[in-house]
Amino acid sequence: MKTLNAGLLLTLALFSSASAQKKVQIHWYIGLGTGSDAQQQPATRKVVERFNKSQNRIELVPEYVNYNNARDQLATRIAAGNVPDLVGPVGILGAASFQEQWLDLQPLIKKYKVDLSHVNKKVVDFYKSQDPNGIPYAIYPSFLFINKDLFDEAGLPYPPQKYGEKYQSKAWDFAALRNIAMQLTVDKEGMDASMSDFDSKNIVQYGYFPQYTIEPQSLGSMFGAGIFAKGKTAQIPPQWIPAWQWFYDGMWKDHFIPTDAVQKSDAFGKDNVFNSGKLAIGYSHLWYTCCLDTAKDGGKVKNWDLAVVPAYNGKYTAKLNADTFRIMKGSRHKEEAFQVMLYLREQPELLETYGAFPADTRLQPKFLKILQDKYTPLKINWQVAMDSLNYVDIPSHEAGLPNHNKALDAVNAFTLKLMTKSGLNIKQEAETLRKQLQGIFNEKK
Amino acid sequence: MLKNHDRFWGLLFLSPWILGFLLFTAGPMVTSLWFSLTDYNLAKPEQVQFIGLANWGHMLTDPLVGQSLLVTLKFLLWSVPIGLVFPLGLAVLLHSEHLMGKALFRTLFYAPQMIPGVAAALIYTAMFNPQGPINAFLNGIGIGTLDWFSDSRLVMPALTIVGLAGVGNTMILMLSGLQSVPRELYESATIDGANGWISFWRISVPMISPVIFYNLVLSVIGSFQYFTTAYLLYEGQGGPENSALFYMLNLYKEGFVFFNMGYASTLAWGMFVLCMVVTAVLFGTSKRWVYYAGGE
């Protein structure tokens, strides 16, 4: 009898294992963007378990890869012909490193009639403008972070919190931003940068800095969306040159923007200048809340809020960062991967654990409440972030370029040059960059 | 004369190393030589093509290779002489019979060597930043603040100073060399009227010349392979105006940032050839200035 039972059990086990093998495995590569941190993994595991329990056809297999190695590892896997099916969440720039490897989702979006009615139309257009396009998932609008205490100290009114509003009865533009940023830049004797006896060698507080967004495309897009390439032809969008000039003069002539050496120094927060409490206005995206300490964590910025970006020639551009899931062209189970993708984008706990602002408007209030709770008792005007979504940059400043990785390297070197060397002729430098980019684009097969 | 039996056992015991060498060293080397003849891109393996010597031709005309070689040679010229003279000076100091607390000083001078390269780079970034102690000192003596890592003219001196933290090993080797010089030589020289300086130049330096030569070869090869500190300080970029674009950093970028593994393999072989030539030249000159008491 015992032998019979054992035989039955063995048969059952073999049968169930055979049926399990019939499931299509979808390998989900996590780490090219957010998601692979140890504290994020339990939430992901729960979602995966729930999905796998609900399925008899697909088995989702998460693969966590440390962010710092994710790029190299994915390249190695592509080289070895062992590609994962699904990758994400990943930003536009992260995805651009692997151009031509992503599946165009448009046919599947149509086939599955993906409902995008709960996404801001501008955001839908933004995602559609990507090549290949993705499904809206997590978005990070941009705006100004203002240190209200420093404004109060200087006796200056806060910048507008509504698009179209004026500042001190004048247009809220980059001239106005320069003006107040200079008044908010202070030397160790208490003189501000608009005064004649201001000591630019001993600055203890700066007026303005584009926090973690100093790439030339980011700086340029504040004056209007554009892209470095038109097909395989390199170009510098014309509005980007005055944008770079404004930024450059802010550093080396007007001294209200910290240089490379200053912004990397311990005294100014080692790159995180706004968080040091010595910066009046920081320009960044919603994700910057990751790195802005709360009062209970000993944050040095005690009283802060949001303000809208200034206009250039009467037009606002609040560039957008956006994450999504991508399916690799080499996946053997593209349709199943797409089904998994649709499932993942509807799991609110994933968005929470990623700290990602949902593209789906129905999920946005909950996210903003979590964010507000984090910074209570401050009352942050999150509506500024929501309104910025109406002024996103199309084409995206993060869009891929021909021979992308090499082109991006040249572009980053350009930023470093701006931030480390005074006395440059920006028009000439822009032309040099254009020629350099053209050379790099021409290398592409 | 080895018997077949002994040869068999010898090879058997050596076989783990031989296998490891073939699989993990010789194999990848041969493969990378093959890659250097292709346009292999990590992210587009399906498009790989044999392109003959095109990568080698490109390497000879690539301005970034020229720039990175220039940066590497500049660093070599800064760091190798200072990296030999400074530890030699410390070794002479520690060898002095007038120095009290030798063990303490030996430990103190050697201690920075124990700090991992990554941590050392971060510590030095803090020390050299505009509000750091080095600039505070320079301000104190009226020189003013210097942007050590942001000013392309100061990058080499700054990196050379950072490198001085790692002279502990060289210092210990120099010290052991000095300690092995027979005392009778100094005594004879003193009787003949030689002062300390002459004894140092005529006795100490020639007698420890094999140690100096050994460190010279290692320093030169180390300079050609310089990577970690520059990579960390400039987050994988080449620093202001590519003033810290070392050869190995350029190679890394080609292979792992741009995914041009074929071209990166060519650059690796280019460096291998360069190191071989320079080392051969150094060995060639060594006959003229390195003294081996027991012959070569």
Interface residues (C-beta under 8 A of the other chain):
Chain A: D72 A75 T76 I78 A79 A80 G81 S97 F98 E100 Q101 K201 T259 D260 A261 V262 K264 S265 D266 A267 N403 N405 K406 D409 N412 A413 L416 K417 M419 T420 K421 K445
Chain B: D39 L42 A43 K44 P45 Q47 T125 A126 N129 P130 Q131 G132 G144 T145 D147 F149 S150 D151 S152 Y234 Q237 G238 G239 P240 E241 N242 K253 F256 V257 F258 F259 M261
